[in-house]
Amino acid sequence: MSPLYQLVEQISREKGVDAAIIIAALEDAILTAAKKYYRTEEPYQARFNPETGEIEVFLLKRVVSEVADPSTEISLKDAKRIDPKAEVGGEVEAHKPTDVLGRIAAQTAKQVIFQKVREAERDHIFSEYGDRIGQLVTGIVKRAESGDLVVDLGKTEALLPRREQSRAEVFNPGERIRVVIVRVSRTSRGPQVIVSRTDPSLLARLFEMEVPEIYEGTVVVKNAVREPGDRAKVAVYSKDKDVDPVGACVGIKGARVQNIIRELRGEKIDIVEWNDDARSFAINALNPAKVSRVAIVDDKEKVMEVIVEDKQLSLAIGKRGQNVRLAARLLGWRIDIKSEEEKKREVQSQMDAAMATAETDVRVLEGIGEKTLKKLIAHGVTSLEKIVASPEAVIEVPGIGDKTAAKIVRSAREHLGLATAGEVEAEARDVEREPMAATGEDDGEEEALLVGEGASGVSDGADRGDGSDSTGGER
């Protein structure tokens, strides 16, 4: 093996670049230098000879009887000098010496080689780290740049921006650091690897390292949310009924989760069991608070209402709303959390509002004939509230006399409990003093009320309108 080829293999190992790419870069470099030296437009070609360790430059020419284009053709006589076996119609290689290329040519070749190797190295780094998004890597803090940290990953440098750093952590140059790759982008200076200490996937990868059941696939991390430096929640699920997912993650005496807490500089971690049912999952996610009940408000918009005991409200909400905020992010639902007392007040308020807005149907009045009720409804007097608010509306109904109207108003006020007996009587007298309706009609019910008021058969006689009371006697 030639020394040049050994050097090519060494560069290949150090840079992580395929040897064929470096050889191609050498061939391009020598070819560029040869074109500059010979200053012709002829189609030169270059080839690396691994045995001699030389890069040969040559022109590939076709053997012809009569030469028309000297740059691509060669006569049989000249071809015989290069290759005694040459024949018309065949091809020969007309070699050019490379030892005359000189220092400038060598400098040009060096630049081309460096450029090609650098491009190949960048492509290799981009393809390698681009496929590792979300993976955990270990590096060494190299330096700080305006709050950002440059992390040496071995083959390349990664950037840990200030926004991806936890406020509870401080790293100095030379310290080992675990980060998760979140993005790889191409730049003019080469591929830029962006890493993070705040991404939730860092938490999932740390659990994967510490918990064998997660690494083996028995326990699955369904979701993880964080407020870096303060608190995090992790939802886990077990594929094996005999394996407790929460217990596996916590470990004996909390050993496993404590290792992760130390790695995250004291960040509190709540491990909850994942559930298909949103209600059950919400109860787990709001741990350590105890939930009384959960109601789905809007399934499409993913809104739920959670009721807790009065003493559990502050615990469920958490410091500055942190517990319920993390639980909502873990579920992917909007959570409206209330205490039992608050819910009772709300329900009572709704009932009071409903009762206040509801109108009492006029048909509930007792002692008023069916014909009279129909006349009231036909003329828009449909509720007791309307009768009490506008007694004159009753008098204006054709076919209802003064005394009948007074009876209706008095019954309406008594039914609604709006006045004392004395006030009701006064209201009735006021109505009786009003003039009769323009039609002067009375359907006979008024007379029935006057004759048999208080008798059990009053309403039947009024409905018949035949001038007789319930006993059938003449008036």
C-alpha positions in Angstrom: 0.0 0.0 0.0 1.4 3.4 -1.0 2.0 6.1 1.6 -0.6 8.3 -0.1 -3.2 5.7 0.2 -2.3 5.2 3.9 -2.8 8.9 4.4 -6.2 8.8 2.7 -7.3 6.0 5.1 -6.1 8.0 8.1 -8.0 11.1 7.1 -11.1 8.9 6.4 -11.0 7.5 10.0 -10.4 10.9 11.6 -13.0 12.8 9.7 -15.5 10.0 9.4 -15.5 10.4 5.6 -15.5 7.6 3.1 -12.1 7.0 1.6 -13.6 7.0 -1.9 -14.8 10.6 -1.4 -11.2 11.7 -0.4 -9.8 9.9 -3.5 -12.3 11.6 -5.7 -11.3 14.9 -4.2 -7.6 14.2 -4.9 -8.4 13.3 -8.6 -10.4 16.6 -8.9 -7.6 18.6 -7.4 -4.9 17.2 -9.7 -7.2 17.6 -12.7 -7.9 21.2 -11.8 -4.1 21.9 -11.4 -3.3 20.2 -14.8 -5.9 22.3 -16.7 -4.4 25.4 -15.2 -0.9 24.3 -16.1 -1.5 23.1 -19.7 -4.0 25.9 -20.4 -5.9 23.8 -23.0 -9.6 22.9 -23.3 -8.9 19.3 -23.9 -11.0 16.7 -21.9 -8.4 15.6 -19.4 -9.2 12.8 -17.0 -7.6 11.8 -13.7 -7.2 8.5 -12.0 -5.7 7.4 -8.7 -3.4 4.4 -8.8 -3.4 2.7 -5.4 -0.4 0.6 -6.2 2.0 3.4 -7.1 0.2 6.0 -5.0 0.2 8.4 -8.0 -2.7 10.3 -9.6 -2.4 9.9 -13.4 -3.7 12.6 -15.8 -4.5 11.6 -19.3 -6.5 12.3 -22.4 -8.7 9.5 -23.8 -8.5 9.6 -27.6 -10.1 7.5 -30.3 -7.8 5.9 -32.9 -8.7 7.0 -36.5 -7.2 6.7 -39.9 -7.4 10.5 -40.5 -7.4 12.9 -37.6 -10.2 15.6 -37.8 -10.2 16.7 -34.1 -6.8 16.5 -32.4 -8.3 17.0 -28.9 -10.3 13.8 -29.1 -8.7 11.8 -32.0 -5.3 10.3 -32.7 -3.8 8.6 -35.7 -3.0 5.0 -35.8 0.8 5.7 -36.1 0.8 7.9 -33.0 -1.4 5.5 -31.1 1.1 2.6 -31.8 3.7 4.6 -30.0 1.5 4.7 -26.9 0.1 1.2 -27.2 1.5 -1.2 -29.7 -1.7 -3.1 -29.7 -3.8 -0.1 -30.7 -6.2 -0.5 -33.7 -8.4 1.9 -35.6 -11.7 2.4 -33.8 -10.2 1.7 -30.4 -9.1 4.1 -27.6 -5.8 5.0 -26.1 -4.8 7.0 -23.0 -2.4 9.8 -23.8 -0.7 10.5 -20.4 0.4 13.9 -19.2 3.3 14.3 -16.7 2.2 15.6 -13.3 5.6 16.3 -11.8 5.8 19.5 -13.8 2.7 21.1 -12.3 4.8 23.0 -9.7 4.1 24.7 -6.4 1.0 26.8 -7.5 -0.6 23.7 -8.9 0.1 21.9 -5.6 -1.4 24.8 -3.7 -4.5 24.7 -5.8 -4.8 20.9 -5.4 -4.5 21.3 -1.6 -7.3 23.9 -1.5 -9.6 21.7 -3.6 -8.9 18.7 -1.4 -9.6 20.6 1.8 -12.9 22.0 0.3 -14.1 18.6 -0.8 -13.2 16.9 2.4 -14.9 19.7 4.4 -18.1 19.4 2.3 -18.1 15.6 2.7 -17.6 16.0 6.5 -20.5 18.4 6.7 -22.8 16.1 4.8 -21.8 13.2 7.0 -22.4 15.2 10.2 -25.8 16.5 8.9 -27.0 13.0 7.9 -25.7 11.5 11.2 -27.2 14.0 13.6 -30.3 14.7 11.5 -31.4 11.2 12.1 -30.9 11.5 15.9 -33.6 14.2 16.7 -34.9 13.6 20.2 -32.0 11.4 21.2 -29.9 11.9 24.4 -26.2 12.7 23.9 -23.4 13.5 26.3 -20.9 16.3 25.7 -18.5 18.7 27.4 -19.2 22.4 27.8 -16.6 24.1 25.7 -17.3 27.8 26.1 -20.1 30.4 26.6 -21.1 32.9 23.9 -23.5 35.6 25.0 -25.5 33.3 27.3 -25.4 30.4 24.9 -23.3 27.4 25.5 -21.1 25.6 23.0 -21.1 21.8 23.7 -18.4 19.5 22.2 -20.1 16.3 21.1 -16.8 14.8 19.8 -17.4 14.8 16.0 -18.9 18.3 16.0 -19.9 21.2 18.2 -23.5 21.7 19.3 -25.2 24.9 20.5 -27.2 25.1 23.7 -29.2 28.4 23.4 -30.1 30.3 26.5 -33.8 29.6 25.9 -33.1 25.9 26.0 -31.4 26.1 29.4 -33.1 25.6 32.7 -33.0 28.6 35.1 -32.1 26.2 37.9 -28.9 25.0 36.2 -25.5 26.6 35.8 -22.7 24.9 33.7 -19.1 25.9 33.5 -16.5 25.1 30.8 -15.2 21.6 31.1 -18.3 20.1 32.7 -20.0 17.0 31.3 -23.6 17.6 30.2 -26.5 15.5 29.0 -28.6 17.1 26.3 -31.2 16.1 23.8 -30.9 17.0 20.1 -33.9 19.1 19.0 -32.8 20.5 15.6 -30.1 20.2 12.9 -29.9 22.9 10.3 -27.6 23.6 7.4 -25.6 26.9 7.5 -22.9 28.5 5.4 -20.5 27.5 8.2 -21.7 23.9 8.1 -24.4 21.9 9.9 -25.5 23.4 13.2 -26.8 21.0 15.9 -29.1 22.6 18.4 -29.5 20.8 21.8 -31.8 21.4 24.8 -32.0 20.9 28.5 -35.7 22.0 28.8 -37.3 19.8 26.1 -39.8 17.2 27.6 -38.1 14.5 25.5 -35.0 14.9 27.7 -37.1 13.7 30.7 -38.4 10.7 28.6 -34.8 9.7 27.6 -33.6 9.9 31.2 -36.4 7.6 32.3 -35.4 5.3 29.5 -31.9 5.2 30.8 -32.8 4.6 34.5 -35.8 2.3 34.1 -35.1 -1.1 32.5 -38.8 -1.8 32.0 -39.0 1.3 29.7 -35.8 0.4 27.8 -37.2 -3.1 27.2 -40.6 -1.7 26.1 -42.7 -3.2 28.9 -43.5 0.3 30.3 -44.1 3.1 27.9 -43.8 6.9 28.5 -47.0 8.2 26.9 -46.4 11.9 27.5 -44.2 14.2 29.5 -44.6 17.9 30.3 -42.3 20.2 32.2 -41.9 23.7 33.6 -38.0 23.4 33.7 -36.4 23.8 37.0 -39.7 23.6 38.9 -42.0 20.7 38.2 -42.7 18.0 35.7 -45.4 15.4 35.1 -44.9 12.0 33.3 -47.7 9.7 32.1 -46.7 6.1 31.9 -48.5 2.9 30.8 -47.7 -0.8 31.3 -48.2 -3.4 28.6 -48.0 -6.1 31.3 -50.8 -6.3 33.8 -48.4 -7.6 36.4 -46.1 -4.6 36.2 -47.0 -1.4 38.0 -45.8 1.4 35.7 -45.6 4.0 38.4 -43.8 1.7 40.8 -41.3 0.7 38.1 -40.4 4.3 37.4 -40.1 5.3 41.1 -37.9 2.3 42.0 -37.1 0.9 45.5 -37.3 3.8 48.0 -37.5 6.2 45.0 -34.0 5.4 43.9 -34.7 5.6 40.1 -36.6 8.8 40.1 -34.2 10.4 42.5 -31.3 9.9 40.0 -33.3 11.8 37.4 -34.2 14.5 39.9 -30.5 15.0 40.7 -29.7 15.2 37.0 -32.3 17.9 36.6 -31.0 19.8 39.6 -33.9 19.2 42.0 -36.9 19.5 39.6 -40.0 17.8 41.1 -41.4 15.0 39.1 -45.0 13.6 39.3 -45.4 10.1 37.8 -49.0 9.3 37.0 -50.6 6.3 35.3 -51.9 6.9 31.8 -55.6 6.0 31.0 -57.7 5.9 27.8 -60.6 7.4 29.7 -60.2 11.2 30.0 -62.0 11.3 33.3 -59.8 8.7 35.0 -56.7 10.2 33.4 -57.6 13.6 34.8 -58.0 12.2 38.3 -54.5 10.7 38.0 -53.0 13.8 36.4 -54.1 16.1 39.2 -52.2 14.1 41.8 -51.5 14.7 44.7 -54.9 16.4 45.0 -58.0 14.2 45.5 -60.7 14.7 42.9 -64.4 14.3 43.8 -65.8 14.1 40.3 -65.1 15.0 36.7 -67.6 16.1 34.1 -67.0 16.5 30.3 -68.3 20.0 29.3 -67.4 19.8 25.6 -66.1 16.6 24.2 -65.3 18.2 20.8 -63.4 21.2 22.1 -61.9 19.0 24.9 -63.2 21.0 27.9 -63.8 19.3 31.3 -64.9 20.4 34.7 -63.2 19.0 37.8 -64.8 19.3 41.3 -62.7 18.9 44.4 -63.3 19.3 48.1 -62.9 22.8 49.5 -59.7 21.8 51.4 -58.2 20.2 48.2 -58.7 23.2 45.9 -55.4 25.0 46.6 -53.5 21.7 46.3 -55.3 20.8 43.0 -54.5 24.3 41.5 -50.9 24.3 42.8 -48.5 27.1 43.3 -49.3 29.8 40.8 -51.7 27.3 39.0 -48.8 25.0 38.2 -50.4 21.7 39.1 -53.6 22.2 37.1 -51.6 23.8 34.2 -49.3 20.8 33.8 -52.2 18.4 34.2 -54.1 20.2 31.4 -51.0 20.0 29.1 -50.5 16.3 30.0 -54.2 15.5 29.0 -54.5 17.9 26.1 -57.7 19.2 27.6 -58.8 22.5 29.1 -59.6 21.9 32.8 -62.0 24.2 34.8 -61.4 23.3 38.4 -63.9 24.2 41.2 -64.5 23.5 44.8 -67.7 21.7 46.1 -68.9 25.0 47.7 -68.3 27.0 44.6 -70.2 24.4 42.5 -73.1 24.5 44.9 -73.3 28.3 44.6 -73.2 28.1 40.9 -76.0 25.5 40.7 -78.1 27.5 43.1 -77.5 30.7 41.1 -78.6 28.9 37.9 -81.7 27.5 39.5 -82.6 31.0 40.9 -82.1 32.5 37.5 -84.2 29.8 35.8 -87.0 30.3 38.3 -86.8 34.1 37.9 -87.1 33.9 34.1 -89.7 31.2 34.0 -93.3 32.3 33.6 -96.2 30.6 35.3 -98.8 29.3 32.9 -102.3 30.9 33.2 -103.9 27.5 33.1 -102.8 26.8 36.7 -105.5 29.1 38.0 -108.3 27.3 39.9 -111.9 28.4 39.7 -111.6 30.0 36.2 -113.7 28.4 33.4 -112.1 26.8 30.4 -113.7 29.3 28.0 -112.3 32.2 29.9 -108.8 30.7 30.0 -109.0 30.2 26.2 -110.0 33.8 25.7 -107.1 35.0 27.8 -104.6 32.9 25.9 -106.1 33.9 22.6 -105.5 37.6 23.4 -101.9 37.1 24.6 -102.5 36.9 28.4 -100.6 33.6 28.8 -98.9 33.9 32.2 -99.8 34.9 35.8 -96.9 37.3 35.8 -98.5 39.2 32.9 -101.8 39.4 34.6 -100.2 40.8 37.8 -98.1 43.3 35.8 -100.9 44.5 33.6 -104.4 43.9 35.2 -105.9 46.2 32.5 -105.0 43.6 29.9 -107.5 41.2 31.4 -110.3 43.8 31.3 -109.5 44.5 27.6 -110.2 40.9 26.7 -113.6 40.7 24.9 -116.1 38.7 26.8 -114.6 39.1 30.3 -116.4 41.5 32.7 -115.1 43.6 35.6 -115.9 41.1 38.3 -114.5 38.2 36.4 -111.3 40.2 35.7 -111.1 41.1 39.4 -111.4 37.4 40.3 -108.6 36.5 37.8 -106.2 39.1 39.1 -106.9 38.2 42.7 -106.3 34.5 42.0 -103.1 35.3 40.1 -101.6 37.4 42.9 -102.5 34.8 45.5 -101.0 32.0 43.4 -97.7 33.9 43.1 -97.7 34.9 46.7 -97.1 38.6 45.8 -99.5 40.3 48.3 -101.3 39.9 51.6 -105.0 39.2 51.7 -105.8 42.9 52.3 -103.7 44.0 49.3 -105.3 41.4 47.1 -108.8 42.7 48.1 -107.7 46.3 47.4 -106.4 45.3 44.0 -109.6 43.5 43.2 -111.7 46.6 44.1 -109.5 48.7 41.9 -110.1 46.4 39.0 -113.8 46.4 39.6 -113.9 50.2 39.4 -112.5 50.1 35.8 -115.1 50.6 33.0 -116.4 47.5 31.3 -114.8 46.4 28.0 -115.9 48.2 24.8 -118.0 45.2 23.7 -120.0 45.1 26.9 -120.0 41.3 26.7 -119.9 39.0 29.5 -120.1 35.3 28.9 -122.2 34.5 31.9 -119.3 33.5 34.0 -119.3 36.8 35.8 -122.9 36.2 37.0 -122.0 32.7 38.0 -119.1 34.0 40.1 -121.4 36.5 41.8 -124.2 34.1 42.5 -122.2 31.0 43.5 -118.9 32.5 44.6 -117.3 30.0 47.0 -119.7 27.2 45.9 -118.2 24.0 44.5 -120.0 24.1 41.2 -119.2 27.7 40.2 -116.8 27.0 37.4 -119.1 24.4 35.7 -122.0 26.9 35.5 -119.7 29.6 34.1 -118.5 27.3 31.4 -122.0 26.4 30.3 -123.1 30.0 30.1 -126.8 28.9 30.2 -127.8 31.2 33.2 -128.2 28.3 35.7 -126.1 27.3 38.6 -124.6 23.9 39.2 -127.8 22.5 40.7 -129.9 23.4 37.6 -132.2 25.9 39.3 -133.3 29.2 37.9 -131.4 32.4 38.9 
